[in-house]
Amino acid sequence: MKNYDVAVVGGGPAGIMAAIHAAELKKDVVLIERNDSLGRKLLITGSGRCNLTNTAETSEFIEKFGRKGSFLRSAFKSFSNKDTMEFFKSRGLNLKVEDGGRVFPVTDDADSVLNLLRSCLKEAGVSILYDHRLSHVDVLGNEDETSFKLNFDNSSLKAKCVVISTGGASYPATGSTGDGFRVASELGHRILPLKPGSVPLKTLEKWIWDIQGTSLEDVGLTFKRGKKKIASGEGDVIFTHFGISGPAVLDLSLEVVSALEKGEVQLLMDLKPEIGREDLEEELLKEFEKHGKTYMKNFLKFLMPNRLIPVFLELGDLDPNKTLNQISKHERNSMLNILKSMPLTITGHLPLEKAMVTCGGVSKKEINPQTMESNICQGIYFAGEIIDLCAPTGGYNLQEAFSTGYLAGDSAARSDE
């Protein structure tokens, strides 16, 4: 039975980074992947373009992970977003920065990222086992040291240290089926309830069926229950056959998912967030005066996509065949109301399997943030999405994977020092 210094379970970004770094520290490392190829989920990040990280300061990274973010301070210090960018650039992959500080490869192709990581694994001398699904881990202890036996369907191996980086439970087709949570639980760890993060939302209104596929750019979103605001932000929205999706929705969905546990949530969409209500009214008055003989239905083409116009007219109880010089003050106020706060009722969300990120997982209280080593079982380390951490889209979650992977690999490799 082969005996390794470090066994890394899970060939996603966290596991790959852990394996590369541990091997660079001259350890005998094996990377174990249940699929027949590495990085399947990495290939679909950033819509296949791979949003590697973000240019934000460390303090903003920590803030993006909410109350749980301070846990990542040591990981971000050991391998920061600047380190990630340098890692790829120094190996020949040029990067670019887009809106919101999002960092992408200039190739706009996640394959180029994965190919580079594969080359790094090969260069570092990492052994890779494909089509190996971990069934359970045996702890082998003696007076001098603890080691582990990793059991698969038809084989097993031993390792002094194990990094568990099996991902979450979203997009199971990529291999993230939650195996790591089961193994961690069997080793004595507490698994916090799994929830979808960055997930599309379902709506009560059926008119969205008629405009599915329509997108809105740079709209304001405010989610509320009664007078209490749950979340707000700006960005692009896409109407679907079940509700709404798009970057702005995904970014705010975590708070909405939690709020939905208590019932429906109201969404108010501001189609013109760049201008206040009073200024918008003044602008409309000028346009009405200038184009007084224009029909309402034709004027609205300048304000929104054509497919949204019938919905807007119905919500505002507006006559499409009235000319602008016939519009009353009451009708103008109705227009303003819908332009600044188009209502939708959020009734639910797509299941965890359809989420981009899994929230919940191995409790941070049972992991040493300085090393990523388990406080429950010495020699076991955790990295990536399996830990109870998640952030909005924008490169933050992938950076968390690289940072915790690097720190876990570093700690495991140095465990005998």
Secondary structure, 3 states (H helix, E strand, C coil): CCEEEEEEECCCHHHHHHHHHHHHCCCCEEEECCCCCCCCCHHHHHHHCCCCEECCCHHHHHHHCHHHHHHHHHHHHHCCHHHHHHHHHCCCCCEEECHHHEEEECCCCHHHHHHHHHHHHHHHCCEEECCCCCCEEEEEECCCCEEEEEECCCCEEEEEEEEECCCCCCCHHHCCCCHHHHHHHHCCCCEEEEEEECCCEEECCCHHHHHCCCEEEEEEEEEEECCEEEEEEEEEEEECCCEEECHHHHHHHHHHHHHHHHCCEEEEEECCCCCCHHHHHHHHHHHHHHCCCCEHHHHHHHCCCHHHHHHHHHHCCCCCCCEHHHCCHHHHHHHHHHHHHEEEEEEEECCHHHCCEEEEEECHHHECCCCCEECCCCCEEECHHHECCCCCCCCHHHHHHHHHHHHHHHHHHCCCC
